[in-house]
Amino acid sequence: MDMTRITVDVNDEWLDAAREVLGTDTKVATINAALHAFAVRRQAREILAAFDQVEMDFAESSEAWRYGGGRDLSRLAEDARDAEAA
């Protein structure tokens, strides 16, 4: 993994808050974990945007799995959009 050494002034309150949320022990670990979290969040948004471009039909999904073990996913997309709007 490539690393860049920098000197930067950081708000101590924000750093402590991030350390608490991320469960890190050092300033370096906290900053790296925060940067990683933002990078992962961006990737997740890109993945969700790609899925949003695909029409998915979950009708009769409960019958689609062997041995009747499937779930009814027909309202999955609608429920997710409702939750997002709330």
Contacts in CASP RR format, 6 or more apart in sequence:
PFRMAT RR
TARGET T0000
AUTHOR 0000-0000-0000
METHOD contacts of the structure
MODEL  1
MDMTRITVDVNDEWLDAAREVLGTDTKVATINAALHAFAVRRQAREILAA
FDQVEMDFAESSEAWRYGGGRDLSRLAEDARDAEAA
10 27 0 8 1.000
10 31 0 8 1.000
15 27 0 8 1.000
15 30 0 8 1.000
15 31 0 8 1.000
18 24 0 8 1.000
18 30 0 8 1.000
18 31 0 8 1.000
18 33 0 8 1.000
18 34 0 8 1.000
19 25 0 8 1.000
19 27 0 8 1.000
19 30 0 8 1.000
22 29 0 8 1.000
22 30 0 8 1.000
22 33 0 8 1.000
22 34 0 8 1.000
22 37 0 8 1.000
23 33 0 8 1.000
24 30 0 8 1.000
24 33 0 8 1.000
56 77 0 8 1.000
58 72 0 8 1.000
58 73 0 8 1.000
58 74 0 8 1.000
58 75 0 8 1.000
58 76 0 8 1.000
58 77 0 8 1.000
59 74 0 8 1.000
60 74 0 8 1.000
61 70 0 8 1.000
61 71 0 8 1.000
61 72 0 8 1.000
61 73 0 8 1.000
61 74 0 8 1.000
62 68 0 8 1.000
62 69 0 8 1.000
62 70 0 8 1.000
62 71 0 8 1.000
62 72 0 8 1.000
62 73 0 8 1.000
63 70 0 8 1.000
64 70 0 8 1.000
65 71 0 8 1.000
END
